[in-house]
Amino acid sequence: MIRIYLLCLPLLVAGCAQDVSPNSYSVGSVGEVNRTIAGTVISVREVDIRGTTSLGGTTGALAGATAGSALGGGTRSNIVGALGGAVVGGLAGAAIEASATKQKGMEYVIQTTNGNLMTIVQGNSPIFVMGNNVLVLYGSPSRIIPDPRQ
């Protein structure tokens, strides 16, 4: 039984990685009007995107507490085992989540047509290069897409 909890932890955490693609919209974004502004990419660099929701640590702590409470022969041993298991499980779950949610992305600095600069980080597909004309779509999340007028 305890092994089942521990085996399920990586599966639960694997679903934590957010979709950072500019091609994905949340259901709440459908039908919303967003402001759009034209600009030119002036800087591009690859970045690491790390997401944490604390789900991994919480799930690990619960699984560790359950596993730890089964150790020992008496109430006191069960409590000590549960506390120790919760700490170890929480640390392991957080580490698994950090590893599972890490992904590559791109940081773009955009100079808008009115001369302002803005920085946007999004997924690494599609990749824009310096000099590309783009549209910045304000929203949640904001994103850049190719300017179809070019």
C-alpha positions as CSV (number, residue, x, y, z in Angstrom):
1,M,0.0,0.0,0.0
2,I,2.8,2.4,1.0
3,R,4.7,1.6,-2.2
4,I,1.6,2.6,-4.3
5,Y,1.6,6.1,-2.8
6,L,5.3,6.5,-3.5
7,L,5.0,5.2,-7.1
8,C,2.1,7.6,-7.8
9,L,4.0,10.7,-6.7
10,P,6.0,11.2,-9.9
11,L,2.8,10.7,-11.9
12,L,1.0,13.3,-10.0
13,V,3.8,15.8,-10.2
14,A,4.4,15.2,-13.9
15,G,1.2,17.0,-14.7
16,C,2.4,20.2,-13.0
17,A,4.4,21.6,-15.9
18,Q,2.6,24.6,-17.4
19,D,2.1,25.0,-21.1
20,V,4.1,28.1,-22.0
21,S,3.3,27.9,-25.7
22,P,2.0,31.1,-27.3
23,N,-0.4,28.8,-29.2
24,S,-2.3,27.7,-26.0
25,Y,-5.2,29.6,-24.5
26,S,-7.1,29.0,-21.2
27,V,-10.8,28.5,-21.4
28,G,-11.2,31.8,-19.5
29,S,-9.4,33.7,-22.3
30,V,-11.7,32.6,-25.0
31,G,-13.9,35.5,-26.2
32,E,-11.9,38.2,-24.3
33,V,-10.7,41.2,-26.2
34,N,-7.0,42.0,-25.7
35,R,-4.9,45.0,-26.7
36,T,-2.3,44.3,-29.4
37,I,0.7,46.4,-30.3
38,A,3.2,45.9,-33.1
39,G,7.0,45.7,-32.5
40,T,10.3,44.4,-33.5
41,V,12.4,41.7,-31.7
42,I,15.7,43.4,-30.7
43,S,17.0,40.6,-28.3
44,V,16.6,36.9,-27.9
45,R,18.0,34.5,-25.4
46,E,17.1,31.0,-24.1
47,V,16.0,30.8,-20.5
48,D,15.0,28.1,-18.0
49,I,11.5,28.1,-16.8
50,R,10.9,26.6,-13.4
51,G,7.4,26.1,-12.1
52,T,6.4,25.0,-8.7
53,T,2.9,24.7,-7.3
54,S,3.9,23.1,-3.9
55,L,1.8,20.1,-5.0
56,G,4.9,17.9,-5.1
57,G,6.0,18.8,-1.6
58,T,2.5,18.4,-0.2
59,T,1.9,15.1,-1.9
60,G,5.4,13.8,-0.8
61,A,4.8,14.9,2.8
62,L,1.4,13.1,2.9
63,A,2.9,9.9,1.3
64,G,5.9,10.1,3.6
65,A,3.8,10.6,6.7
66,T,1.6,7.6,5.7
67,A,4.7,5.4,5.0
68,G,6.5,6.6,8.2
69,S,3.5,6.0,10.5
70,A,3.5,2.3,9.5
71,L,7.0,1.9,11.0
72,G,7.5,1.1,14.6
73,G,5.7,-0.9,17.2
74,G,3.9,1.7,19.3
75,T,2.0,5.0,19.2
76,R,5.1,7.0,19.9
77,S,7.1,5.2,17.2
78,N,4.3,5.7,14.8
79,I,4.2,9.5,15.5
80,V,8.0,9.8,15.1
81,G,7.9,7.8,11.9
82,A,5.1,9.9,10.5
83,L,6.9,13.2,11.2
84,G,10.2,11.9,9.8
85,G,8.4,10.4,6.8
86,A,6.6,13.7,6.2
87,V,9.8,15.7,6.2
88,V,11.7,13.2,3.9
89,G,8.6,12.8,1.6
90,G,8.1,16.6,1.4
91,L,11.7,17.2,0.4
92,A,11.6,14.3,-2.1
93,G,8.3,15.5,-3.6
94,A,9.5,19.1,-4.0
95,A,12.7,17.9,-5.7
96,I,10.7,15.7,-8.1
97,E,8.3,18.5,-8.9
98,A,11.2,20.9,-9.6
99,S,12.7,18.4,-12.0
100,A,9.4,17.6,-13.7
101,T,8.3,21.2,-14.2
102,K,11.6,22.6,-15.5
103,Q,11.5,23.5,-19.2
104,K,13.2,25.7,-21.7
105,G,11.8,29.0,-23.0
106,M,12.8,32.1,-24.8
107,E,13.1,35.6,-23.5
108,Y,12.3,38.3,-26.1
109,V,12.9,42.0,-25.8
110,I,10.6,43.9,-28.1
111,Q,10.8,47.5,-29.2
112,T,7.3,48.7,-29.9
113,T,6.4,51.0,-32.8
114,N,6.2,53.9,-30.3
115,G,9.7,53.2,-29.0
116,N,8.9,51.5,-25.7
117,L,10.7,48.3,-24.7
118,M,9.1,45.3,-23.2
119,T,10.3,41.8,-22.3
120,I,8.2,38.6,-22.7
121,V,9.1,35.0,-21.8
122,Q,7.3,32.2,-23.6
123,G,7.8,28.7,-24.8
124,N,10.5,27.9,-27.4
125,S,8.2,27.3,-30.3
126,P,7.9,29.3,-32.5
127,I,11.3,30.9,-32.2
128,F,11.7,34.5,-33.3
129,V,15.0,36.1,-34.3
130,M,16.3,39.6,-34.0
131,G,14.6,41.8,-36.5
132,N,11.4,39.8,-36.7
133,N,8.2,42.0,-36.8
134,V,5.8,40.7,-34.2
135,L,2.5,41.5,-32.5
136,V,2.4,41.7,-28.7
137,L,-0.9,40.4,-27.4
138,Y,-1.7,41.6,-24.0
139,G,-3.6,39.2,-21.8
140,S,-3.2,36.5,-19.3
141,P,-0.6,35.4,-20.3
142,S,0.7,38.0,-22.7
143,R,2.4,36.5,-25.8
144,I,4.1,37.4,-29.1
145,I,3.1,36.1,-32.5
146,P,4.4,36.8,-36.0
147,D,3.0,40.0,-37.5
148,P,0.8,38.7,-40.4
149,R,1.0,42.1,-42.2
150,Q,4.6,41.6,-43.1
